[in-house]
Structure formats: C-alpha cells, structure tokens
Amino acid sequence: MFNARFLLLLAAFGPLSAHASVQLFTGAVQRQIVEPSGTPDCARPCPANQQPDAHGVTHVCISNMGGCPIVKLKVLHDYLGSSNEPIEKFSSRTGEWGKLNFPDSATPVLVHAVDGAAQWMPFTTREGVDVIDPKDPAFRRAFFQLQGVTFTLDADGKLPVAQLVQQLRN
C-alpha cells in the first residue's frame, strides 16, 4: 500500500536533487491576486478547442483547477538560496476549492520554495531566534523530504530555523 498524500506532494514538487533551486526565508505577503484561467499569466488547464485526432475521436478534458494565485512577498530574512531581491514572486494553481496558498495578511511567515513551488508555515521569534513547530502539519507539507531526520528541539519543543537550514544544505 502506498501513501497517496506523499505521492501527491512528490508529484507537485518532485524529489530534491542536487540541481533543485531551494529557498528559505521569512517574508510578509505584500500582494496576492488570482488570475483567471486563460490569461497570459494563467494558461488554461485544458486546450480551448479540442480537435478530433487522426481516428476522428475528440478527447474531453475535465479539470477542477481554478485560476492562478500570484503572491508577492517582502523578504525579511534570507536563510537559504534567495535571489537577493527584496520582493519574491510565486505563482501556482488553485484546486477544486479555490483556496489561496498564502495567508491573506501581512503577518510574517517562513517560506520554503523548491524550483519556484512555495510552501509556508508560521514561525515565532524568541530571544532573536526564529523557531517553528515541527508538529505543525505545515511543517510536514513544506519539508516532507526531511521526514525521519532527527532534530534537537528546544525546551518548548520548537525547532530553531538554523537547524532546518543545516539539514537543507546537506
């Protein structure tokens, strides 16, 4: 039996390779819009005009994909692989429920992106150290490739982001 959720994530982001572009930074949402399908920044999930193939068969494409959320984040602290731009831009696709991929507030979040596909999770800063909760489901979504890695947590069960950076560099 296989884990469908893991395969879905693997299909969405692929395995990390030596050539993957990896970013890790704290950022705040500056702007988030959803482009409708069929616009220059959001291709249609299905071809507009289906033509019969060589055998006269017309194929049907059914998709529950919505538009394309485009988010611009102000980089607050760069941990790994940033392009040194003050603003990072990410595009994705909405699924069946049309949910946005980033929070609709300017509250800072930790952003992990692999080859332009970004995930986020909340973080807190304590005594100048950014920490995350490894029990948060967002941690497993954003860092599924680190499952099985042992981290040293602080007294409150939080993970210093610096440890996460070390693991991502390995």
N, C-alpha and C positions, 0 to 999 in steps of 0.2 A: 504494500500500500504506500502511496506517496502523499506528500503534503502539498495539496493544491495551492495553498496560500504561498508557500515557498516558491513553487514553480511560477506563480503569477508574478511575484516580485522579481524572480530571476529573469523572466521574460521581459519585464518592464525595464530593468536596469542592467541585466546581464552580469556575468561574474566580473569581479575586479581583476584587471590584468595589469601587467607592467606598463601598458600604454594608456590606461584609463586616466582621464583628467579628473582629479579629485580635488574638491574644495571643501573647506570647513571654516566657517566664520560666524560671528554673531552679527545680526543685522536687524533692521527695522523696516517694515513694509512702508514704502513711500506712495505707491500707487498700485492698484490691482484692477484690471479690466477683463472682460470676457469678450473676445471677438467671436462673431457668429461664423459658423462653418460656411465656406465658400468665399471668404475674403482673402486678400493677399497674405495675411499673417496666419490664416487658419484654413488649410486645404479641406476639401470635402472628404469625409471618410469613405465615400463611395463615388465612383465616376458619375458625372452629371448625366451623360447619355449612354445607356447600355446598348451596344450594337450586337446583333447576332454573331456568333462565332462561325467558323468555316462549315459547321454542320447545321447552321440555322437555329441554334439554341441561344436564347437570350438568358443570361445569368442575372439573378436578382441579388442585390446587396442590401442587407438589412443591418442597420447599425443603431446602437443606443448611445453613441457618442454625441455629446453636445458641442458647444463651442470650445474655444481655446483660451483658458486663463493666461494672462500675461502679467507677471508681477515684477515690480522694480523694488529692490531692497537697498537701503543705505548700509554700506559695510561699516560696522562699528569696531570690530576687532578681527583681524585676519589671522587665522591659525594655520591654514594649510592651503597652498595652491591657488590663491586668488590671482586675478588678472591685474591687481593693483588699481582697479577702477574704484572710484568712490561709490558707484551705483552698479549693482549686478542685476541682470535681467534674465528671467526664466520663463519659458513657455511650456505649456502642457496641454492635455485634453481633459475635458470634463467627461465623466462617465454617465451612467444611466440617471443618477440623481442630481447631476449638475453642481456638485459641491465644489467650492473653491479649495485650492490646495494649500493656501496660506491663510493665517488669521486675518480678519478684517479690522485689525487695529495696528497701531504703531508700536505695540509692546515688543521689545527686542526678543528675538528667537535665535536658536542655534541652527544654522543651515548646513546641511551636508549635501553636496551635489557630486554626482558621478556622470561624466560626459554630458553635462547640461541637464540631467534629470535631478531635480532638487526635492529633498525632504526636509522637514523642520521639526523641531521639538522645543519645548520650553526649557529654560535654564534659570538658575539664580546665581547671584554673585555674593559670596560670603568672604569677608576679610580680603577683598581684592582677587579672589579666586573664583572663576566660573565653574559651576558644578551642575551636573544633570542627574536625573533619577533613572538608573538603569532598569527599574521595574516598570517605567512608563511604556505603554505599548508603542509610542512613537520611537523609542529607542530601538526596539526590535525591528520596526519598519525601516528606519533610516540606516541602521548598522547591522542588518541581518548577516552580513559576511563575517561579523565578529562573534557569532554565536559560538559558545564553547571556550572563548578566551576568558581567562581569569583576571579580574581587576582587583586592585586594593581600594576598598571603599573607605570613606571617612566615617567618623563616629555616628553620623546620622544616616549612613547607608547611601550617601551620594558619591558620584564619580567625578573627580576633577577632570575637566576637559583636557588638560595637559596629558593625562594618561591615555585618553582616547586618541589624541594626536600621535603619541608614540606608537600605538597599535596600528593606526592607519598608515604610518610611514614604513612599517615592517612588511 
